[in-house]
Amino acid sequence: MDKYDVIIAGASFAGLSVASQMRGKVLLVDKYDIGTFQISACGAPYDVVKGIGCEDSVLQISDTFSFHVNNKIIDIHLERPYCTFDFAKFCRILNSKNDADFLKAKIVGVKNGGGLFTVYTSKGAFSSRMVVDATGWRASVAEKLSPGYVHRDMLSFGIETEVPYQCQTFHFLYEPDLIQEGAGWIFPCGEFSRIGVVSYTGPRKLMGELDFLLGRFNQKRQKVHGGFFCYCLKEPVVEGVFVAGCAQGQTLPLTGEGIRRCITHGIRCGEIIQQIVDGEMDFREGQNQYSRFALRARAGYDFLLKVQNGLVKTSEENIKIVARVISNRMVSKFVERYYRGI
Ligand SMILES: Cc1cc2nc3c(=O)[nH]c(=O)nc-3n(C[C@H](O)[C@H](O)[C@H](O)COP(=O)(O)OP(=O)(O)OC[C@H]3O[C@@H](n4cnc5c(N)ncnc54)[C@H](O)[C@@H]3O)c2cc1C
């Protein structure tokens, strides 16, 4: 059986960020070829995308969020712009920053015994000293070691499509006519836009809502992608496995933003694991440090969850009042800094 220092399950934002910090004998495992399984609208802060060296994948940059509430558009100017990027290119660039072996296979089981993990895949078993679960909301490894780790009652669901419609800002739509207990978005991507809808409470039948939104811009649905994301922050270490990204709940409630946090938490996770591999840090200390880091923004996360829960109950008029207040330059600066600190 092949033996590795670390096995990283999942090769998307979190898994590739972990791998980017590793130098030892590392195995990256994913069901799909890297960069081929896009679920996301790929909107993220430009400084984060540039910081990890993936700026060549950027499609469009904007410093304005436009909120559509109650037939009004309220613009909020950002101190630090956001961008959209090409998922395949982003993953290709990020993947070029590691020397890991890649295995295209499904992880079907895991065993922890005698200080060594055995990871069972559709293409055989592999052993390692450490394992990272970066498999997204399914938390495919953690759930096997600790059944019930995934809170299926705390999942949002979203879908989107790319259409030849051009816009200049990031649009967010909070309109009950479009979707109850959810939101819509239009993200600018140069020659085209990504248009999508999300339901905070998780029902999966959203094609009608998506078509309704597309119809407003005389657009027809193209290939659709999307999926669930988890809005429940969970234990960062499960039975000795480091859990990273959406698997641990790093996608934020309310905004559904996860890429920024998957990258920053993935990088920190990778740094800590490399220190353990190098013998510079004790395994237990590494797990403690990662847990503290992964849970440090819990208060902000809980606050966003309260706002998400409140939003689905409040009136459109109240949302409009809040959006107006936030559009004040001083307030928006404060809100943006607070939000970026989460
Ligand atoms: C419709 C939609 C739009 C979104 N838009 C944005 C956005 O614009 N900006 C933003 O910041 N966030 C967005 N998000 C959230 C964002 O997509 C997630 O936060 C992010 O993808 C999580 O990254 P991850 O690496 O943790 O997991 P994922 O991106 O989910 O990747 C998990 C990887 O693990 C692999 N995997 C899973 N199970 C197994 C297994 N058993 N064996 C092997 N491999 C496995 C999968 O193939 C996948 O490659 C959006 C989400 C949705 C649903």
The ligand as an SDF file (V2000), in Angstrom:
LIG
                    3D

 53 58  0  0  0  0  0  0  0  0999 V2000
  -24.6160   28.1930   -6.7980 C   0  0  0  0  0  0  0  0  0  0  0  0
  -23.4690   28.5730   -5.8830 C   0  0  0  0  0  0  0  0  0  0  0  0
  -22.7810   29.7720   -6.1290 C   0  0  0  0  0  0  0  0  0  0  0  0
  -21.7270   30.1290   -5.2800 C   0  0  0  0  0  0  0  0  0  0  0  0
  -21.0580   31.3020   -5.5540 N   0  0  0  0  0  0  0  0  0  0  0  0
  -20.0350   31.6850   -4.7530 C   0  0  0  0  0  0  0  0  0  0  0  0
  -19.3040   32.8850   -5.0550 C   0  0  0  0  0  0  0  0  0  0  0  0
  -19.5500   33.5690   -6.0500 O   0  0  0  0  0  0  0  0  0  0  0  0
  -18.2950   33.2360   -4.2230 N   0  0  0  0  0  0  0  0  0  0  0  0
  -17.9670   32.4790   -3.1130 C   0  0  0  0  0  0  0  0  0  0  0  0
  -17.0600   32.8640   -2.3750 O   0  0  0  0  0  0  0  0  0  0  0  0
  -18.6450   31.3340   -2.8300 N   0  0  0  0  0  0  0  0  0  0  0  0
  -19.6430   30.9160   -3.6260 C   0  0  0  0  0  0  0  0  0  0  0  0
  -20.3110   29.7370   -3.3580 N   0  0  0  0  0  0  0  0  0  0  0  0
  -19.8230   28.8950   -2.2450 C   0  0  0  0  0  0  0  0  0  0  0  0
  -18.5760   28.1550   -2.7350 C   0  0  0  0  0  0  0  0  0  0  0  0
  -18.8860   27.4600   -3.9130 O   0  0  0  0  0  0  0  0  0  0  0  0
  -18.0750   27.1610   -1.6630 C   0  0  0  0  0  0  0  0  0  0  0  0
  -17.7910   27.8860   -0.4930 O   0  0  0  0  0  0  0  0  0  0  0  0
  -16.7920   26.4890   -2.1480 C   0  0  0  0  0  0  0  0  0  0  0  0
  -16.9850   25.8100   -3.3680 O   0  0  0  0  0  0  0  0  0  0  0  0
  -16.3020   25.5000   -1.1050 C   0  0  0  0  0  0  0  0  0  0  0  0
  -15.0430   25.0400   -1.5320 O   0  0  0  0  0  0  0  0  0  0  0  0
  -14.4570   23.6540   -1.0020 P   0  0  0  0  0  0  0  0  0  0  0  0
  -13.1220   23.4960   -1.6250 O   0  0  0  0  0  0  0  0  0  0  0  0
  -14.5620   23.5990    0.4660 O   0  0  0  0  0  0  0  0  0  0  0  0
  -15.4800   22.5500   -1.5280 O   0  0  0  0  0  0  0  0  0  0  0  0
  -16.0310   22.2400   -3.0250 P   0  0  0  0  0  0  0  0  0  0  0  0
  -15.7730   23.4120   -3.9250 O   0  0  0  0  0  0  0  0  0  0  0  0
  -17.4140   21.7950   -2.8190 O   0  0  0  0  0  0  0  0  0  0  0  0
  -15.1120   21.0560   -3.4920 O   0  0  0  0  0  0  0  0  0  0  0  0
  -15.1670   19.7760   -2.9070 C   0  0  0  0  0  0  0  0  0  0  0  0
  -14.3740   18.8400   -3.7880 C   0  0  0  0  0  0  0  0  0  0  0  0
  -14.3690   17.5460   -3.1720 O   0  0  0  0  0  0  0  0  0  0  0  0
  -14.6530   16.5570   -4.1350 C   0  0  0  0  0  0  0  0  0  0  0  0
  -15.2760   15.4130   -3.4540 N   0  0  0  0  0  0  0  0  0  0  0  0
  -16.4320   15.4070   -2.7530 C   0  0  0  0  0  0  0  0  0  0  0  0
  -16.6730   14.1750   -2.2430 N   0  0  0  0  0  0  0  0  0  0  0  0
  -15.6550   13.3910   -2.6570 C   0  0  0  0  0  0  0  0  0  0  0  0
  -15.3300   12.0100   -2.4740 C   0  0  0  0  0  0  0  0  0  0  0  0
  -16.1100   11.1840   -1.7560 N   0  0  0  0  0  0  0  0  0  0  0  0
  -14.2080   11.5300   -3.0590 N   0  0  0  0  0  0  0  0  0  0  0  0
  -13.3990   12.3390   -3.7870 C   0  0  0  0  0  0  0  0  0  0  0  0
  -13.6540   13.6560   -3.9820 N   0  0  0  0  0  0  0  0  0  0  0  0
  -14.7620   14.1670   -3.4270 C   0  0  0  0  0  0  0  0  0  0  0  0
  -15.5670   17.2350   -5.1490 C   0  0  0  0  0  0  0  0  0  0  0  0
  -15.4800   16.6000   -6.4140 O   0  0  0  0  0  0  0  0  0  0  0  0
  -15.0120   18.6720   -5.1640 C   0  0  0  0  0  0  0  0  0  0  0  0
  -14.0290   18.8480   -6.1660 O   0  0  0  0  0  0  0  0  0  0  0  0
  -21.3700   29.3250   -4.1790 C   0  0  0  0  0  0  0  0  0  0  0  0
  -22.0600   28.1180   -3.9500 C   0  0  0  0  0  0  0  0  0  0  0  0
  -23.0940   27.7440   -4.8100 C   0  0  0  0  0  0  0  0  0  0  0  0
  -23.8030   26.4490   -4.5570 C   0  0  0  0  0  0  0  0  0  0  0  0
  1  2  1  0
  2  3  1  0
  2 52  2  0
  3  4  2  0
  4  5  1  0
  4 50  1  0
  5  6  2  0
  6  7  1  0
  6 13  1  0
  7  8  2  0
  7  9  1  0
  9 10  1  0
 10 11  2  0
 10 12  1  0
 12 13  2  0
 13 14  1  0
 14 15  1  0
 14 50  1  0
 15 16  1  0
 16 17  1  0
 16 18  1  0
 18 19  1  0
 18 20  1  0
 20 21  1  0
 20 22  1  0
 22 23  1  0
 23 24  1  0
 24 25  2  0
 24 26  1  0
 24 27  1  0
 27 28  1  0
 28 29  2  0
 28 30  1  0
 28 31  1  0
 31 32  1  0
 32 33  1  0
 33 34  1  0
 33 48  1  0
 34 35  1  0
 35 36  1  0
 35 46  1  0
 36 37  1  0
 36 45  1  0
 37 38  2  0
 38 39  1  0
 39 40  1  0
 39 45  2  0
 40 41  1  0
 40 42  2  0
 42 43  1  0
 43 44  2  0
 44 45  1  0
 46 47  1  0
 46 48  1  0
 48 49  1  0
 50 51  2  0
 51 52  1  0
 52 53  1  0
M  END
$$$$
